[in-house]
């Protein structure tokens, strides 16, 4: 029996526990990481260590402007809104077009 091979998707190691506990259910990414489809499954790996830690299923991918991020996005990221905005500024200093990728953990 073969094991399914899903595309790889990475998260910083500091987010693994929140994802595995179901506290983090979205991620905000730029357009280079937003070409996923609802129902698609992705194999999760830590960045930069490249350690596998689970599988998610994409629920939705929606464009979101930085200024439109709200408390609900922050809750889904398991952060406060100021923390979320700072993390995004740290990762994407030029604030490119952003996408909220909602997902469900299907295997930890």
Buried (B, 14 or more C-beta within 10 A) or exposed (E): EEEEEBEEBBBEBEBBEBBBEEBBBBBBBBEEBBEBEEEBBBBBBBEEEEEEBBBBBBBEBEEBEBEEBEEEBBBBBBBEBEEBBEBBEEEBEEEEEBBBBBBEBEEE
